Amino acid sequence: MRRENPSRRMPQPMIAAAAGAVLAVLAGGCIAERELTPISPRVSRIFETRVGGGGVGDVDVLFVIDDSNSMEQEQASLRREIPLLIEGLTNPPLNENGQPQWAAVESLRVGIVSTNMGSLGYPEAQRLPPICQQNGHFGDNGELRQSCSEGSGVLSWQDGDSPTEFAARVACVADAGIDGCGLEMPLLAATEGLMAGGEAFPREDSLLAIVILSDEEDCSLADPAAFFATDDRAVQLNQRCSREPGLLVPIDTIVEGLIGERDREKILFTALVGVPDHMEDLSFDELLALPEMQYQYIPIDTGLEPACERSSGDVVQGSAAPGRRYLQIAKELEGSLVRSICAESYQPAITELTARIGARVGFICANRSLTPDEDGAVVCDVIETLPLGEACADYPARVFMEVNEQGRQVCEVLQAVGGQAEGWRYDVSNPTCEQVAYFPLENAPPRGTQIGRAHV
């Protein structure tokens, strides 16, 4: 951003899918499959697992942080909210009924890159500051920033680790500094960062969240030679980023690079960039149509009228250029979140991001396809063996069946079809990943529940 003047912890529930909590038993392979005595006349097989097991709930987060000399305050604002994100994902907040609002992740990995891509190796770009000429004119080149203590570019948390300590480690690496190249390429840095982590990051089957923080419009160059083929300097170079979009990496190419081989349902794009504050109710198209979001050229600073400003009293502390390319990316990826970098606090944005991640984790595919009837019902029973001390009556849409040898209550979960609004449904909206989901989300069973899916 350009400067004009200087409670009670609840057991973690089962991981949730986008439409609700999904049975871990439907993962590609169950931890147990065995013949049992039928529990109803139409059932002959049952597959079992335990809530919280099976490696589900893996989330990877890539932060792309603008490290140019106008970003000190904005980086600090982001770092303040990192504990909110980590705590919200590992120990979700409770609803009015005392149940988690979404499911806790079991595994979390974080990678952080800067927006400093130099001049993409183009050696004649001597008009740029010396920082842009470092590393063979490639800057940080999308490499994951090294951990402050571990010597690794991938920060990892597993269920059982301390969320507080992990948040502190992430915040340390997120202190990217303010001496990076001012020709920011956040979108290209994101695609490079996703390749830099190798097999460790991002993981193939994880939910991937990409979070960009920048006060400038993206200038991801596709043709550096053409871009630097003029005598333009500083301000004029920044203006070229918006005046000649044909010199930049196309939006479709960026989207393909972000998705890679991943299912679109497993990627969440978030940008804290130059858009007007308090415009959360507007669609991306409506944001793009605002007068503040049009490129209006001025002969000073970055050469663009700001889309937003952050002020303290009558003093403008910073501003951000219109981030049109981020909005165009967001339009292509369902569920994307774009908020203003000029906001007084990033807490609302990070709270919303946390909830959106929580609603998406655990796209667990069925290991056997079932055929719903016209009402959506399938021939299948979902059986829960609750943790010791828990009762079927304490959870909606459960019917008590028996108390087993360990003294644990066994319940049948009602199928949410016809006139039954709560329970579970068989979701076939994604033909490549049919799944059983709890509705509503808070109906997910507590951690330690043994789940059985029984069918003929």
C-alpha positions in Angstrom: 0.0 0.0 0.0 1.5 3.4 -1.0 2.3 5.7 1.9 1.4 9.4 1.8 2.2 9.8 5.5 4.0 7.9 7.6 -14.0 -21.0 25.8 -14.5 -24.2 26.3 -12.8 -26.7 24.0 -15.1 -29.3 22.4 -14.0 -32.6 21.0 -13.2 -32.2 17.3 -16.0 -33.7 15.2 -15.8 -35.5 11.9 -14.5 -33.6 8.9 -17.2 -31.7 6.9 -17.8 -31.6 3.2 -19.1 -28.5 1.4 -22.7 -29.6 2.0 -22.1 -31.0 5.4 -20.0 -33.4 7.4 -19.0 -36.5 5.4 -18.6 -40.0 6.7 -14.9 -40.8 6.9 -16.0 -44.4 6.1 -16.5 -43.3 2.5 -12.8 -42.6 1.9 -11.0 -44.5 -0.8 -10.3 -47.3 1.6 -11.8 -48.1 5.0 -9.7 -49.2 8.0 -11.8 -52.3 8.4 -14.1 -54.3 6.2 -15.6 -57.5 7.5 -18.6 -59.8 7.4 -21.1 -59.2 10.3 -24.3 -60.7 11.4 -27.1 -58.6 9.7 -28.4 -55.7 11.8 -31.5 -55.5 9.7 -33.2 -57.8 7.3 -31.9 -56.0 4.2 -28.3 -55.5 5.3 -25.5 -58.0 4.6 -22.3 -56.0 4.8 -21.0 -53.2 6.9 -17.9 -50.9 6.6 -16.5 -49.3 9.7 -14.2 -46.5 10.6 -13.7 -44.1 13.5 -14.5 -40.4 13.3 -11.2 -38.4 13.0 -9.2 -41.3 11.5 -8.2 -42.2 8.0 -6.1 -39.1 7.2 -9.1 -37.0 6.1 -9.3 -33.3 6.7 -6.0 -32.3 5.2 -5.7 -28.5 4.4 -2.9 -26.7 2.7 -2.6 -22.8 2.7 -0.4 -20.8 0.4 0.1 -17.2 1.4 1.4 -14.8 -1.3 2.7 -11.7 0.4 3.6 -8.4 -1.2 7.0 -7.5 0.2 7.4 -4.1 -1.5 8.3 -1.0 0.6 4.7 0.1 1.1 3.5 -3.1 2.8 4.8 -2.9 6.4 1.4 -2.1 8.0 -0.6 -4.5 5.9 1.8 -7.4 6.6 1.5 -6.6 10.3 -2.3 -6.6 10.0 -2.3 -10.1 8.4 0.1 -11.5 10.9 -2.2 -10.4 13.8 -5.0 -12.6 12.3 -3.0 -15.7 11.6 -3.7 -17.2 15.1 -7.5 -16.6 14.4 -7.2 -18.7 11.2 -5.2 -21.5 12.8 -7.4 -21.7 15.9 -10.5 -21.6 13.9 -9.4 -24.5 11.7 -8.0 -26.7 14.5 -10.6 -25.9 17.2 -13.7 -24.5 15.5 -15.9 -22.0 17.4 -19.1 -23.3 18.9 -22.7 -22.4 17.8 -25.5 -21.5 20.2 -26.1 -25.1 20.9 -22.5 -25.7 22.1 -21.6 -27.6 19.0 -18.7 -26.8 16.6 -19.8 -24.6 13.7 -17.7 -26.7 11.3 -15.3 -29.6 11.5 -11.7 -29.4 12.7 -8.9 -30.2 10.3 -6.6 -33.0 11.2 -3.6 -31.9 9.2 -2.5 -28.4 8.2 0.4 -27.3 6.0 1.4 -23.7 5.2 3.7 -22.3 2.5 4.6 -18.6 2.1 6.0 -16.8 -1.0 6.7 -13.2 -1.8 5.5 -11.3 -4.8 9.1 -10.5 -5.8 9.8 -12.2 -9.2 12.4 -9.6 -10.2 12.1 -9.0 -14.0 11.7 -12.8 -14.7 15.4 -13.0 -15.6 15.3 -10.3 -18.2 18.8 -8.7 -17.9 18.1 -5.5 -19.7 15.7 -4.3 -17.1 18.3 -2.1 -15.5 15.8 0.7 -15.0 14.3 -1.3 -12.1 15.8 -0.9 -8.5 18.7 -3.1 -7.6 16.4 -5.4 -5.5 14.7 -6.4 -8.8 18.0 -7.4 -10.3 19.0 -9.9 -7.5 19.1 -13.6 -8.1 19.8 -13.2 -11.8 16.8 -10.8 -12.1 14.5 -13.5 -10.8 14.0 -12.1 -7.2 12.5 -14.8 -4.9 11.2 -16.7 -8.0 8.2 -18.2 -6.2 10.3 -20.2 -3.7 8.7 -21.0 -0.4 10.1 -18.8 2.4 12.2 -20.8 4.8 11.0 -21.5 8.3 12.4 -19.3 11.1 13.5 -22.4 13.0 13.1 -25.5 11.0 15.0 -24.8 7.8 12.1 -26.0 5.7 9.8 -24.1 3.4 6.7 -26.1 4.5 5.2 -25.5 7.9 3.3 -28.5 9.2 0.7 -29.1 12.0 -0.9 -32.4 12.9 -3.8 -33.2 15.2 -2.3 -33.1 18.7 0.2 -30.4 18.1 -0.1 -26.9 19.7 -2.1 -24.5 17.5 -0.7 -21.6 19.3 2.9 -22.6 18.7 2.1 -23.4 15.0 0.5 -19.9 14.6 3.6 -18.3 15.9 5.8 -20.2 13.5 3.6 -19.2 10.6 3.5 -15.5 11.6 7.3 -15.5 11.9 7.7 -16.7 8.3 4.9 -14.3 7.1 7.1 -11.4 8.2 8.3 -11.1 4.6 9.9 -7.7 4.9 9.5 -4.6 2.7 12.6 -4.7 0.5 11.1 -6.7 -2.4 10.8 -5.6 -6.1 8.0 -3.1 -6.7 7.0 -4.8 -9.9 4.6 -7.2 -8.1 3.6 -10.5 -9.8 1.4 -12.1 -7.1 -0.5 -14.4 -9.4 2.6 -15.8 -11.1 4.3 -16.1 -7.8 1.3 -18.2 -6.6 1.6 -20.6 -9.5 5.4 -20.9 -9.0 5.0 -21.4 -5.3 2.6 -24.3 -5.9 5.3 -26.0 -7.9 8.2 -25.2 -5.6 6.9 -27.3 -2.7 7.2 -30.6 -4.5 5.3 -33.6 -3.1 5.2 -32.0 0.4 3.2 -29.0 -0.7 0.5 -28.8 -1.7 -0.6 -32.4 -1.1 -2.5 -34.1 -3.9 -5.7 -34.8 -2.0 -5.7 -31.8 0.3 -8.0 -28.8 0.3 -5.9 -25.9 -1.0 -6.5 -22.3 0.1 -4.6 -19.5 -1.7 -4.4 -16.2 0.1 -2.9 -13.1 -1.7 -2.0 -9.9 0.0 -1.0 -7.0 -2.3 -1.7 -3.3 -2.7 -0.8 -3.3 -6.4 -2.5 -4.6 -9.5 -1.0 -7.9 -10.6 1.8 -7.5 -13.3 2.6 -11.2 -14.0 4.6 -10.8 -17.2 4.2 -13.2 -20.1 6.6 -11.4 -22.4 9.4 -9.6 -20.4 11.3 -8.7 -23.6 8.3 -6.8 -25.0 7.5 -5.3 -21.7 10.9 -3.8 -21.3 11.3 -2.9 -25.0 10.7 0.8 -24.3 12.5 3.6 -22.4 9.8 3.7 -19.8 10.9 3.9 -16.2 9.2 3.4 -12.7 5.8 5.0 -13.0 5.5 4.4 -16.7 6.4 0.7 -16.3 3.7 0.3 -13.7 1.2 1.9 -16.0 2.2 -0.6 -18.7 0.9 -3.4 -16.5 -2.6 -2.1 -17.0 -2.3 -0.4 -20.3 -1.1 -3.4 -22.2 -2.7 -6.6 -20.7 -1.6 -8.6 -23.7 1.9 -8.5 -22.2 0.7 -10.3 -19.0 0.0 -14.0 -18.4 -3.7 -14.6 -19.4 -6.2 -15.1 -16.7 -7.2 -18.5 -18.0 -3.5 -19.6 -17.8 -3.2 -18.4 -14.2 -6.4 -20.3 -13.3 -5.1 -23.5 -14.9 -1.8 -23.0 -13.0 -3.6 -22.6 -9.7 -5.8 -25.6 -10.2 -3.2 -28.0 -11.7 -4.5 -31.6 -11.4 -6.7 -30.7 -8.4 -10.5 -30.9 -8.5 -12.0 -27.4 -8.6 -14.0 -28.2 -5.5 -10.7 -28.5 -3.6 -9.3 -25.0 -4.2 -10.3 -21.7 -2.5 -9.0 -18.4 -3.8 -8.8 -15.4 -1.5 -7.4 -11.9 -2.2 -6.9 -9.0 0.2 -6.2 -6.4 -2.5 -7.3 -3.0 -4.0 -11.1 -3.0 -3.8 -13.4 -0.5 -2.0 -14.0 -1.4 1.6 -17.5 -2.4 2.9 -18.6 -3.8 -0.5 -19.0 -7.4 0.7 -22.6 -7.7 -0.7 -21.5 -6.9 -4.3 -20.8 -9.6 -6.8 -17.5 -9.7 -8.6 -19.0 -8.3 -11.7 -20.6 -5.5 -9.7 -17.2 -4.7 -8.1 -15.5 -4.7 -11.5 -18.1 -2.1 -12.7 -17.5 0.4 -9.9 -15.9 3.7 -10.9 -13.2 3.1 -8.3 -12.2 -0.1 -10.0 -11.4 1.4 -13.4 -7.8 2.2 -14.4 -7.4 5.9 -14.1 -3.9 7.2 -14.8 -2.0 9.9 -12.9 1.6 11.0 -13.4 2.8 10.2 -9.9 3.2 7.2 -7.6 2.2 4.0 -9.4 0.3 6.0 -12.1 -3.1 4.7 -11.0 -5.9 6.4 -9.0 -6.4 4.2 -5.9 -9.4 1.9 -5.5 -9.3 2.4 -1.7 -7.5 4.4 1.0 -6.7 3.7 4.6 -6.8 6.8 6.8 -6.2 7.8 10.4 -8.3 10.9 11.1 -7.6 13.2 8.2 -4.3 11.6 7.4 -4.2 9.1 4.5 -1.8 6.3 5.6 -1.9 4.3 2.4 -3.8 3.3 -0.7 -4.2 0.5 -3.1 -4.5 0.3 -6.9 -7.6 -1.4 -8.5 -7.1 -5.2 -8.3 -9.1 -6.1 -11.4 -7.1 -9.2 -12.3 -7.7 -10.7 -8.8 -11.4 -10.3 -9.3 -11.2 -11.9 -12.7 -9.5 -14.9 -11.2 -12.1 -15.0 -8.4 -14.9 -15.2 -10.9 -13.4 -18.4 -12.4 -13.1 -20.2 -9.0 -16.3 -20.9 -7.2 -16.5 -19.7 -3.6 -13.6 -17.2 -3.9 -13.3 -14.4 -1.4 -12.0 -10.9 -2.2 -11.8 -8.2 0.5 -10.2 -4.7 0.7 -6.6 -4.4 1.8 -7.5 -1.0 3.0 -9.8 -2.4 5.7 -9.1 -1.2 9.3 -8.9 -4.8 10.4 -8.5 -8.1 8.5 -10.3 -10.0 11.2 -13.7 -10.2 9.3 -12.0 -11.4 6.2 -9.9 -14.1 8.0 -13.0 -15.2 9.9 -14.9 -15.6 6.7 -12.0 -17.4 5.1 -11.8 -19.8 8.1 -15.5 -20.6 7.8 -15.3 -21.2 4.1 -12.3 -23.6 4.6 -14.2 -25.3 7.4 -17.2 -25.9 5.1 -15.1 -27.5 2.4 -12.7 -29.9 4.1 -13.1 -33.6 3.6 -14.4 -34.2 0.1 -14.4 -38.0 0.8 -15.5 -40.1 -2.1 -17.6 -43.3 -1.7 -15.8 -46.6 -2.4 -19.0 -48.0 -3.8 -21.7 -46.2 -5.9 -25.3 -46.4 -4.7 -28.4 -45.5 -6.8 -30.8 -43.0 -5.3 -34.5 -43.3 -6.0 -36.5 -40.3 -7.2 -36.7 -38.9 -3.6 -32.9 -39.2 -3.3 -33.1 -42.2 -0.9 -30.6 -45.1 -1.1 -30.7 -48.5 0.3 -28.2 -47.9 3.1 -28.1 -47.7 6.9 -25.7 -45.4 8.7 -24.9 -46.7 12.1 -23.0 -44.9 14.9 -21.3 -46.3 18.0 -20.9 -43.2 20.2 -18.0 -42.6 22.6 -18.6 -43.9 26.1 -20.9 -41.5 28.0 -22.6 -40.1 24.9 -26.2 -40.8 24.2 -28.2 -41.1 20.9 -30.8 -38.8 22.4 -28.2 -36.0 22.6 -27.9 -35.8 18.8 -30.7 -35.0 16.2 -32.0 -37.7 13.8 -30.6 -40.6 15.9 -32.6 -43.7 16.8 -31.3 -45.8 19.8 -30.5 -49.4 18.8 -28.6 -51.0 21.7 -25.8 -50.7 24.2 -22.8 -52.7 23.1 -20.4 -54.8 25.2 -18.3 -51.7 26.0 -21.3 -49.8 27.3 -21.4 -47.5 24.3 -24.7 -46.6 22.7 -25.3 -47.6 19.1 -27.6 -45.4 17.0 -29.1 -45.5 13.5 -28.9 -42.1 11.8 -32.1 -41.2 9.9 -31.8 -40.5 6.2 -32.7 -36.8 5.4 -35.2 -37.5 2.6 -38.9 -36.9 2.1 -40.2 -35.3 5.2 -37.1 -35.9 7.3 -35.1 -32.7 7.3 -32.2 -33.7 9.5 -29.8 -36.7 9.3 -27.7 -37.8 6.3 -28.1 -37.7 2.5 -26.4 -39.4 -0.3 -24.8 -36.6 -2.4 -24.3 -37.3 -6.1 -23.8 -33.7 -7.3 -20.2 -34.6 -8.1 -20.2 -37.7 -10.3 -16.5 -38.3 -9.6 -17.0 -38.2 -5.8 -20.4 -39.5 -4.5 -20.6 -39.1 -0.8 -22.8 -39.4 2.3 -23.1 -36.0 4.2 -24.7 -35.0 7.5 -27.3 -32.2 7.4 -27.2 -29.7 8.9 -23.4 -29.4 9.6 -23.8 -29.4 13.4 -25.3 -32.9 13.2 -21.9 -34.3 12.8 -21.1 -36.9 15.5 -18.4 -36.2 18.2 -14.8 -37.3 17.8 -14.3 -40.9 18.7 -17.6 -42.1 17.1 -17.4 -45.4 15.2 -19.3 -45.1 11.9 -20.8 -48.0 10.0 -22.3 -47.8 6.5 -24.4 -50.9 6.0 -26.1 -51.9 2.7 -27.2 -54.9 0.6 
